[in-house]
Amino acid sequence: MAAEHDFINSLLAPHVTPKPVDWRRATTAMDGVAGTQSEASREVLLKILRFDGDLQVRVIANHPHLLTPLESLQAQALQALAAWGGESCAAIEEFAERTESETLEVIASSCLIRRRR
């Protein structure tokens, strides 16, 4: 699991030039982080939500995606944190208030609505 945390953290680190990333590897790592309810995973997910910058990666993928790479990571982080509840919901609310992405705002709001049911 530490390798998955390290990989995701490396995506959030500043890079002088975008580094190529196999998007399947990134999503597999996120699946591992999101699917493990540990404090280390929670910290990585919160770091993704709090990340305020450009994700300096060059995505290697076979098909286009509606979300940017960062938005994809944030959407997955929102869903994982909502499943955990508790203090994570406050982080989701904060994210929903400050995001400029309407899509992510809707995802965050729907995660909170589902959590409250």
Backbone bond lengths (Angstrom), bond angles and torsions (degrees), N, CA, C in turn:
res aa  C-N    CA-C-N  psi(-1)  N-CA   C-N-CA  omega(-1)  CA-C   N-CA-C  phi
1 M - - - 1.450 - - 1.532 111.56 -
2 A 1.308 116.99 -33.38 1.464 119.72 -179.05 1.528 111.08 -60.38
3 A 1.317 117.32 -34.49 1.463 120.39 179.68 1.526 110.95 -64.26
4 E 1.329 116.72 -38.10 1.464 120.10 178.43 1.523 110.86 -67.78
5 H 1.342 116.31 -41.91 1.469 119.75 176.72 1.527 110.31 -60.83
6 D 1.329 116.35 -45.74 1.462 121.11 -179.36 1.525 111.20 -61.70
7 F 1.335 116.41 -41.08 1.462 119.88 -179.41 1.524 110.80 -63.32
8 I 1.318 117.35 -47.73 1.472 120.34 179.53 1.524 110.10 -63.62
9 N 1.326 117.79 -43.17 1.471 120.38 177.29 1.524 110.85 -59.68
10 S 1.331 117.43 -36.16 1.466 119.91 179.89 1.529 111.63 -66.03
11 L 1.328 116.41 -30.18 1.470 119.39 177.79 1.525 111.21 -68.05
12 L 1.329 116.35 -28.21 1.462 121.26 -177.38 1.524 112.44 -89.84
13 A 1.323 117.15 -7.55 1.462 121.34 -179.95 1.524 109.88 -76.67
14 P 1.332 116.59 147.60 1.472 119.14 178.72 1.531 111.03 -67.06
15 H 1.319 115.29 137.30 1.460 122.07 178.24 1.519 108.09 -127.09
16 V 1.307 117.15 143.01 1.460 121.01 177.68 1.523 109.92 -67.49
17 T 1.317 116.27 -43.79 1.464 120.78 176.38 1.526 107.76 -126.99
18 P 1.316 116.44 147.94 1.464 118.43 179.00 1.524 111.08 -56.87
19 K 1.321 115.83 136.21 1.461 118.51 178.56 1.523 108.83 -101.36
20 P 1.332 116.64 142.15 1.463 118.78 -179.67 1.521 110.91 -69.28
21 V 1.303 115.43 136.04 1.460 121.41 -179.20 1.518 108.79 -132.73
22 D 1.306 115.82 128.46 1.457 120.60 172.60 1.530 106.23 -74.09
23 W 1.315 116.42 112.83 1.459 120.63 -173.10 1.530 111.85 -62.80
24 R 1.313 117.62 -29.71 1.471 119.62 176.05 1.524 109.94 -62.45
25 R 1.325 116.94 -39.36 1.469 120.01 178.07 1.529 110.23 -64.86
26 A 1.333 116.46 -41.26 1.469 120.31 179.81 1.526 111.10 -64.13
27 T 1.329 117.05 -44.07 1.465 118.79 -179.17 1.527 111.54 -69.98
28 T 1.319 116.97 -33.56 1.464 120.04 175.96 1.529 110.24 -64.99
29 A 1.320 116.44 -42.94 1.467 120.29 177.80 1.532 110.34 -63.06
30 M 1.338 116.24 -41.94 1.478 119.20 178.99 1.519 110.81 -64.80
31 D 1.326 117.59 -37.79 1.471 120.31 176.60 1.522 110.04 -58.50
32 G 1.327 116.21 -42.39 1.458 120.34 179.49 1.512 112.36 -65.93
33 V 1.327 116.45 -44.67 1.469 120.25 179.27 1.528 110.26 -65.76
34 A 1.319 116.77 -46.43 1.472 120.83 -177.00 1.518 112.50 -67.48
35 G 1.315 116.81 -28.52 1.455 120.47 -176.75 1.517 114.82 -88.18
36 T 1.324 117.02 0.58 1.457 120.80 -178.25 1.517 109.37 -115.22
37 Q 1.300 116.58 113.11 1.459 119.94 -179.05 1.523 110.12 -85.43
38 S 1.326 114.36 80.34 1.463 121.26 176.68 1.517 108.08 -127.41
39 E 1.303 115.86 162.30 1.468 119.29 178.41 1.527 110.42 -63.87
40 A 1.327 117.31 -36.58 1.463 120.30 178.59 1.531 110.82 -62.96
41 S 1.329 116.75 -42.04 1.466 119.94 178.08 1.523 110.98 -66.07
42 R 1.310 116.18 -42.20 1.471 120.13 179.09 1.524 110.54 -59.65
43 E 1.326 117.00 -41.55 1.468 120.76 179.59 1.525 111.42 -64.12
44 V 1.327 117.19 -40.42 1.469 120.17 177.78 1.529 109.98 -64.59
45 L 1.325 117.25 -43.53 1.471 120.82 -179.50 1.527 110.86 -64.08
46 L 1.324 117.08 -41.78 1.466 120.05 177.73 1.526 110.77 -65.91
47 K 1.324 117.27 -36.60 1.461 121.23 177.97 1.528 110.27 -62.26
48 I 1.322 116.08 -38.82 1.470 120.12 177.93 1.522 110.27 -63.17
49 L 1.330 116.82 -44.19 1.467 119.72 -179.54 1.519 111.64 -66.65
50 R 1.310 117.08 -33.87 1.472 121.22 -177.26 1.517 113.16 -85.69
51 F 1.328 116.68 -10.08 1.460 120.64 -177.64 1.519 109.56 -62.08
52 D 1.320 115.79 124.26 1.460 121.01 -178.04 1.519 108.22 -125.68
53 G 1.280 115.64 81.76 1.453 120.64 -178.35 1.509 109.67 -176.52
54 D 1.293 114.64 -169.34 1.455 120.07 177.90 1.513 108.64 -96.40
55 L 1.296 115.85 132.06 1.457 120.78 175.26 1.525 106.45 -76.59
56 Q 1.296 116.24 109.56 1.458 121.55 -173.00 1.524 111.26 -85.49
57 V 1.317 114.76 69.68 1.458 119.76 177.42 1.524 108.97 -130.01
58 R 1.296 115.09 152.59 1.460 121.81 172.30 1.518 104.66 -111.05
59 V 1.304 115.42 109.29 1.456 120.80 -173.40 1.524 110.76 -74.96
60 I 1.304 114.45 130.87 1.460 121.68 173.63 1.526 105.88 -103.78
61 A 1.326 116.68 102.97 1.463 120.54 -177.66 1.528 108.97 -143.76
62 N 1.305 114.55 158.49 1.460 119.75 -178.73 1.526 113.35 -87.01
63 H 1.316 116.99 -16.06 1.456 119.14 -176.93 1.527 110.30 -143.61
64 P 1.337 117.34 151.35 1.459 120.23 179.54 1.532 110.72 -72.74
65 H 1.302 115.60 161.36 1.458 121.11 -179.34 1.519 107.67 -132.15
66 L 1.312 116.75 148.33 1.461 120.98 -179.50 1.520 112.48 -69.12
67 L 1.322 117.02 -31.20 1.459 121.22 -179.44 1.524 110.48 -96.89
68 T 1.314 115.75 151.22 1.458 119.68 172.64 1.527 107.91 -69.80
69 P 1.327 117.91 165.33 1.468 118.62 176.71 1.529 113.18 -56.11
70 L 1.330 117.45 -43.12 1.463 119.62 179.07 1.524 110.93 -64.13
71 E 1.327 117.28 -43.26 1.466 119.82 178.89 1.526 111.20 -62.24
72 S 1.321 117.18 -36.33 1.462 120.40 177.65 1.525 110.77 -62.89
73 L 1.341 116.21 -45.66 1.464 119.88 177.60 1.524 111.09 -63.39
74 Q 1.332 116.33 -41.04 1.460 119.78 -179.16 1.527 111.40 -67.04
75 A 1.315 117.88 -38.49 1.464 120.59 178.36 1.523 110.53 -62.51
76 Q 1.313 116.42 -42.98 1.463 120.03 179.24 1.532 110.68 -68.01
77 A 1.327 116.99 -38.09 1.468 120.74 177.92 1.524 110.57 -64.16
78 L 1.320 117.43 -40.81 1.469 121.32 178.49 1.525 110.91 -59.38
79 Q 1.308 115.99 -46.72 1.460 120.29 -177.87 1.523 111.54 -65.29
80 A 1.324 117.07 -40.71 1.468 120.20 179.81 1.521 111.08 -67.43
81 L 1.323 116.99 -44.49 1.464 119.88 -179.27 1.524 111.26 -65.80
82 A 1.319 117.93 -35.44 1.464 120.76 178.21 1.516 110.93 -63.04
83 A 1.321 116.45 -36.29 1.465 120.02 179.07 1.524 111.40 -65.21
84 W 1.323 117.12 -29.08 1.458 121.09 -179.35 1.523 112.25 -81.01
85 G 1.341 116.52 -29.85 1.462 120.17 178.88 1.518 113.26 69.57
86 G 1.325 115.31 -155.22 1.458 121.58 178.46 1.515 113.34 58.71
87 E 1.333 115.21 -134.73 1.462 121.45 -178.42 1.526 111.89 -61.74
88 S 1.298 116.61 -22.77 1.463 120.20 -179.48 1.518 111.40 -63.39
89 C 1.319 117.36 -32.52 1.464 120.41 179.73 1.527 111.32 -63.83
90 A 1.322 116.93 -36.27 1.467 120.35 177.43 1.523 110.22 -63.56
91 A 1.323 117.29 -39.61 1.468 121.01 178.02 1.526 110.49 -65.08
92 I 1.320 116.42 -37.48 1.472 120.27 178.48 1.524 109.99 -66.61
93 E 1.326 117.07 -42.19 1.469 120.46 177.87 1.526 111.16 -61.04
94 E 1.323 117.02 -44.16 1.463 121.06 178.18 1.525 110.68 -61.08
95 F 1.320 116.03 -43.09 1.461 120.59 179.29 1.526 110.49 -61.85
96 A 1.329 116.80 -45.39 1.467 120.97 -178.23 1.531 111.13 -60.68
97 E 1.315 116.55 -34.42 1.469 120.33 -179.32 1.523 112.76 -72.92
98 R 1.330 117.87 -31.07 1.461 118.90 -174.14 1.532 114.93 -103.10
99 T 1.337 118.09 -13.95 1.461 118.36 -178.21 1.523 111.12 -68.61
100 E 1.305 114.85 146.04 1.459 120.42 176.00 1.523 111.54 -95.83
101 S 1.309 116.21 -5.32 1.462 121.32 -179.08 1.530 109.76 -89.46
102 E 1.322 115.30 118.60 1.465 119.32 177.86 1.529 110.71 -63.35
103 T 1.309 116.29 -37.07 1.461 120.46 179.88 1.520 110.71 -61.76
104 L 1.335 116.87 -47.47 1.466 120.01 179.89 1.519 111.97 -67.93
105 E 1.319 117.15 -33.00 1.463 120.24 176.66 1.534 110.36 -63.68
106 V 1.316 116.79 -41.09 1.465 121.31 177.54 1.532 110.56 -66.11
107 I 1.322 116.56 -43.19 1.472 119.68 178.32 1.521 110.35 -61.49
108 A 1.324 117.31 -45.59 1.465 121.05 179.72 1.522 110.78 -61.47
109 S 1.315 116.73 -46.10 1.471 120.61 -179.61 1.521 111.64 -62.79
110 S 1.334 116.64 -42.04 1.462 119.10 -179.81 1.529 111.34 -67.80
111 C 1.330 116.69 -35.26 1.472 120.03 176.25 1.515 110.09 -61.76
112 L 1.313 117.25 -43.02 1.468 120.52 -179.07 1.522 111.32 -68.99
113 I 1.328 117.24 -39.13 1.465 120.37 178.78 1.512 110.49 -63.09
114 R 1.342 116.86 -45.83 1.463 120.50 177.85 1.515 111.16 -61.70
115 R 1.315 117.06 -39.22 1.470 121.52 -178.15 1.525 110.89 -65.55
116 R 1.308 116.83 -34.63 1.470 121.23 -176.61 1.514 113.66 -81.13
117 R 1.320 116.52 -9.89 1.473 119.19 -179.92 1.479 111.86 -77.30
